Amino acid sequence: MLEAADVTRAARPRTPPTWLVVSLTCAGQFLVVLDVSVVNVALPSVRTGLGLSEQGLQWVVNAYTIAFAGFMLLGGRAGDLFGRRRMFLVGLGLFTLASLGGGLAQTDWQLLVARAVQGLGAAVLAPSTLTILTSAVPEGAARARAIATWTAVGAGGGAAGGLVGGVLVDTLSWRWVLLINVPIGAVVLLGAGLLLVESRAGEGRRLDLPGALLVTAGLATLAYGISQTEVAGWTAAATLVPLLAGLALIGLFLGVEARSATPLMPLGLLRVRSVASANVAMSVCGSAMFAMWFFMTLYAQNVLGYTPLEAGLALMPSSLAVVIGSKAAPRLMRTAGPRVVAVLGTLVAAVGFGWQSTMSADGTYVVAIMFPGILMMLGAGMSATPLAALATSGAAPDQAGLVSGLVNTSRTMGGSLGLAVLSTLAAARSAGSGAPAALTDGYALAFRVGTAVLLGAAVLMLVWLPRETLAR
């Protein structure tokens, strides 16, 4: 009997401390988001090293983002059905191996394939990070704090991309913007393999393969169409055909899901007010906020003459602000509720965007970059935490991975679409001129449009987000 008891105790998995689960999942999310932005600084060096064309250089970024956006829902659902820990390990393993392959690439096609596999690994990994975190922390104030940390680390990864990329390119080579993922990924992979406990909520269910193929093809095609706007414009066939095809595939996906006995995404989920409203709000806010880093970096380098490293350092206060906003949000949510905090954060960001839209070609750092950047990112951190908490609060346990994938998809697709639209507007205003004054006019227009988008998002949240506070 004593031996049997010992065997039972040995067989029962030990639950790791919550702080350790949060740390591991946040490390995975940091890597995923970091790689969206860190490569941008290295692109000129990549072009010189591998002899890429301008079109090929664009695909160093697009190969990652298209695979990332296209496979996100599939990655989230796979975690529900096959195990969140397993998908975390599979996604991180793919991501790490692809980073090694990209860093060692000798030809352009090898680098592009590695970037696409990186995106696939990120699409499997990212939903698992949020699902494991929300499964480990009970709903309420504790979960809000954990999501705030996840949000801050993710936003910090995007913000740190320019700085990290600048340091690595200046001190080592462009290859290290990819190779740096290998030791970090290996450490996180080892820790997750030893410490995370498996969880799933889809026993007895099968993956909806037709739905998975349709939504993946639809999102990937839509993301490709969005990426083409920067090269071909919005009215070219190279843009319109994939955009329409992507929308048609997503429409077909919804039709299939309505008739499937075991759908990839139960359409009833979209009737849950907290899930639907928070995802739409996240997508709309992301369409403006995601572009902030892009235009601020261009303004600092192309207009004010900063080096890549100096531009990264210039945005460090903004990076700290997003962390402060994310960590302050849970405390505010306990008293004011997530809806009020999300609206307040969006309005703070809108003030920052409005301030930034007054930029000039001879602006000073404190007035033209630091203060408006702090407001934009403080508001971004304050709004992202309650929106993510609301989006995951209304999901059943067997849909947690799917909802996490939906959160990441909404943010990624909204950001990609917003960046494409704002880049087109900025380019049209500058009329192809590289003069500082013309570039500044284009960037300022992008921030004015972003201000209007955020004000509209605040009204949308005030009307649609649920009023009730989350459980304490």
N, C-alpha and C positions, 0 to 999 in steps of 0.2 A: 504493500500500500504506500509505504514511504517512497519507494522507487517510482511508483506511478505518479505520485504527487510531484516528485522532482521532474519527471518527464513533462507533466502538464505545465509546470512553471517554466521549464526551458522552452517549450513549444510556443508559449504565449508571447507574442512580440511585445517588446518594451516600447511604450510611447515616449518619443523624445520630448524634451522641454519645448514649450511653445515658442520661446524666443529663438531656439535653434531651427525650428521649422520655418519661422518667418525669415531668418537670416539666409537659409539655403534657397528658399523660393525667391527672395529679393535678389540674391546674387544671380540666379538664372535670368530673371527679368532685366537686370542691369545689363547683362551681356547682350540680350536680344535687342534692347533699345539702343545701346551704345553703337552697335554695328549699323544701325540705320544712318547715323550721322558721322561716325569717325572716319569713314572712307572719303567723305567729301573733300577734306583738306588734302588728302593724298593723291587726288585725281591727276593733277599736273605731273607729279612724279611717276605715277603709274603709266601715263601716256608716254613719257620719255623712256621708261624702262622696258615696256613691252611693245611700243610702237603702235598703240591703238589709234584708230580714227576717232573723230568727234562723236560719231554715232556709236562706236564701240565703247567709248568712255561713258556715254550715258547709260549703257547697259550694265556697266559695273555696278551702278546703283539700282537700276530697274530690275535686273535679274533677281536681286535679293527681295526687293519690296513686292514684286508681283507674286513670287512663290510664297512669301510671307502672308500676303493678304488672301491669296487664293486657297490655301490649305488650312486656314485658321479654324473654320467651323468644323472641318473634318478632324483636325487635331483635337479640338475640344471634346467632340463626341467620342472619339477613340479612347480618351481618358476615362469617360464614364463607363464604357463597355469593357475595356481591357485592363484598366487600372491606371490611376493617376500617377503613382510612383513609377510604374513601368514606362509610361509615355514621357514622363520627365526625364528618365534616364536615356530613353531612345532619342528624344529630341536633342538633349544636351550632347549626347555622343555624336550624333550626326553633325551638329553645329560645330563641335570641336574638331572633328576629323576634316570637315570641309574648310575650316579656318586654316588648318595645317596645309591642306592641298592648295588653297588660294595663296598662302604666303610663299609656297615653294613653286608656284606656277611659272613656267618658262615661256608659254605662249598665251595669246589673248583668249583663245577658246578654253584653255584650261582654267583660267581665272574666272571666266563667265560661268562655266559649269560649277565651279566651286562656290561661287556666290549664290547660284540657284539652289544648290544643296544646302547651303547655309540658311537660306530663306525657308526651305522645307523643314529643316530642323527647328528653326525658330517658331514656325507655325505649330509644330507639335509641342514644343516646350512652353511657349507663352501661356496658353490656356491652363496648362497643368500647374503653373506657378500660382495663379490666382485660386484655382480650385483646391489645391492642397492647403493653401493658407486659410481659405474660408471654411474648409472641412475641419481644420485643426482648432479654430477659434470659434466659440459659440456666438450666435448672432447677438448684436447689441453693441455696447460701448467698446468692449474689448476688440470685437471684430473691426469696428470703425477705426480704432487705433492701428490695428495690423494693416488694414487696407491703406491707411494714411502713409504708413512706412513703405508699403509696396508702391504706392503712387509716387512718393517722394524719390525713391530709389530709381524707379523707371524714368521719371522726368529728369532726374540728375544724370542718368545715363545719356539721355539725349543732349542735355546741356554740356556734359563733359566731353562729348565727342570731338568738338572743335579743339579743345585744349589738349586732350590726349593725343589726337591725331597730329596736331602741330608739334608737340614735344617729340613724338616718335619719329616723324618725318625729318625734323631738324637734327635730331641727335643720332638716329640709326638709319632707317630707310623706310620706304613705303610698305615694304613687306611686313613690318612689325605691327602695322595697324590690324593685320589679320593674325599674325603669329602670337601676339600678346594674349589672344583668346585661349591658346592651347594650354599653358600652365594653369590659368585661372579655371578653365573648363574642367581640367583634370582634377583639380582640388575639389571643386563643387561636385563633380561626378562621384568621387570617392566618398565624400561626406554624405551625399544623398543615398548612395548605395548602402552605406552602413547604418544610417540613422533614420531615414524616412520609412514610414509604415505604409503598406499598400492599402488602398481603398478604392472601391468601385461601387456603382449603384445600378448596373445594367445587366445583372445576371439573367441569363435566359433570353436575352434580346440579341438580335443580329444587327449588324451595321447595314443601314439602308444604302446599298451600293449605288443604285440609280440616282438617288438624291445626292449622295456624296460626289459622284462624278459631275452632276449638273451644277451644283453650287460651286465646286472647285473650279470648273471650266468657266462658269459665269463670272465669278469674282476675279479670276486671273485675266480673262479677256477684258473685263471692265478696267482693271488696273493697267493693262497694256494700252488700252485706248487713252486713258488719262495720261500715261507717260508720253504718248505721241503728241499731245498738245504742245509740248515745249519745242518740238522740232517742226511739226507740220502745221500747227494751228488748229483751231476748233472746227473749221469748215472743210478741211481736207478729207478725202476719202480714207486716207490712212488712219484718221482719227475717228470719223463717224462710223465706219463699218465695224470696228471692234467695240465701240461704245454701244451701238445698237444691238450687236450680236450678244454682248455681255448682258444687257438688259433683257433680251429675249430669253437667254438661257436661265437667268434668275427667275423670270416669269414662269418658264416651264418647270423649274424646280419647285416653285410654290404650288403649281398645279399637281405635280407628282406627290408632294408632301400631303396635300389635302386628301389624296386617295390611298396613301400608304398605311398599312396596318401598323408598321413600326417605323415611323418617319424619323429622318435624321434630325429635323427641327419641327416638333409639334407646333402647328400654327396657333394653337390655343395659348402658347407661351407669349405670343405677341399681343394677346388680349389682356395680359397682366399689366396693369397700368404702370407699376414701378419699373418693370423691365422695358416696356416699349418707350415710355417717356424718357427714361434715363439714357437709353441707347441713342435715341434721336438727338437729345440734348448734347450728349457726348460727341456725336458726329458733327453737329453744327459748330460747337465750340472748337473742336479739333481742327475744323477747316480753316479757322483763323489762327489759333494759337500755334499749330504745328509750323506755320509759315514764319513765325516770329524769328526763330533761330536762323533760318535761311536768309531772310532779308537783313537782319541785324549784322550777320557775318559779312554779307556782301557790302553793306554800307560802310562797315568799319574798314574793309580792305580796299574796295574799289573807289570809295570817295574820300575817306579820311587817311588812307595810306598805311593802315596797320599791316604788319606781317601776320601770317596765320597764327603764330603763337601769341602775338599781342592781341589779336582778335579774340582768341580763346580766353586769355586772361581778363580782357575787358568785360566778358560776359559772366565772369565768376560771381559777382554780386547777384545777378539774375538767377544763377544756379542755386545759390544759398536761399534766395527768396522763395523759390518753388518748394524747397524743403521746409522752410518755416511755415508757409501757407498750408502745406499738406499736414504738418504736425499740429497746427493750431485748429484745423477743421474739426477733429473729433470733439474737442472741448466745446467749441461753439455749437456743434450738432446736438450736444446733450441738453442745451438750454433753448436754442432757437429752432432746432429741427433741421434735417438735411436740405429741405427745399429752400429755406431762407438762406442757409450758408452757401448753397450752390448759386443762388441768384446774386448774393452779395459778392462772392468771388468773381463772378462773371462781370459784374459792374466795375469792380476794381480793375480787372484786366482791360475793360473797355476804356477806362480813364487812361491807362498806360498806352493803349493803342492810339487814342486820340492825341495824347502828348507826342508820341513818336511821329505822328503824321505831320507835325510841324517842323520836322528836321530840315536842316539847311546844309549846303555843301561845305560850309566852314564851321560846323557845329563843334562844341567842346564836349569832352568825354562825359563830364558829370551831368550836363543838361541834355545832351543828345543821345546818350547811350545808358548811363548808369541808372538814373532815377526812373525814366520811363520803362526800362527793362525790369527793374525791381517791381514796379506796379503790375506789369503784364504777368510776370511769373508768380508773384504773390497771389494774384487772383486766380491764375491757372491751378496752382496747388490747392487753394481753398475750394474751388469748384469741382475738381476731379475726384477728390475723396468722397464727398457725399453722393456724387453721381454713380461711382463704382459701387458704393455700399447699397444704394437703392436698386441698381441693376441686378445685384446678386441676392438681394433680400427676398425677392418674390419667387425664386426658383425652387422647385422640388429637389430633393437630394439626388434623384437620378438624372437631373438636368443641369447639375452644377457645372460640369465641364462644358456643356454646350453654351450656357450663359456666359461663362468666362471667355469662351471663344468669340461669342457675339460682342462682348465688351471690347475685346482687342480688335475685332474686325471693324466695328463702328468707328473706333478711334483712328485706325490705320487708313481706312477708305475715306473717311471724312478729311483727314489730314492730307492725303494724296490729292483728292479732288480740289480742296481749297488751295493747295500749293500750285496746282496746275492753273486754276482760274486766276489767282493773284499774280502769278508769274507772267501770264499772258497780258493782263492789264498793265503791269509795270513795264513790260517790254514795248507794248503799244504806245504808252505815254512817252517813253524815252526815245521812240522812233529809231531804234538801232544805234543811237549815239552813245559813245563811251565817255563823253564829257561828264565830269562830276555833277554839274548842275542838272543835266538831263537825267542821269541815273537817279539823283536825289528826287526829282519830280516823280519818277516811276515808283520808287520805293515808298514815297509819301502817299501816293494814291493807293498802293496796296494796304497801307496801314489805315487809311480812311475807310476803305471798304471793309477791312477787318473790324473796325470800330462799329460800323453799322450792323455787321453780322452778329457781333457779340451782344449788342443792344437788343436785336431781335431774339437772340437765344435767351436772354434774361426774361423777356416777356413770355416766350414759350414755356420756360420753366415755371414761371409764376402761375400760369394758367393750367399747365398739364401735370407737373410733378405732384405726387400725393402729398397731402398736408401733414399726415401723421408722422410723429417722430419714431425713430428706430428704438427697439427694445433696449433697455439699459443693462 
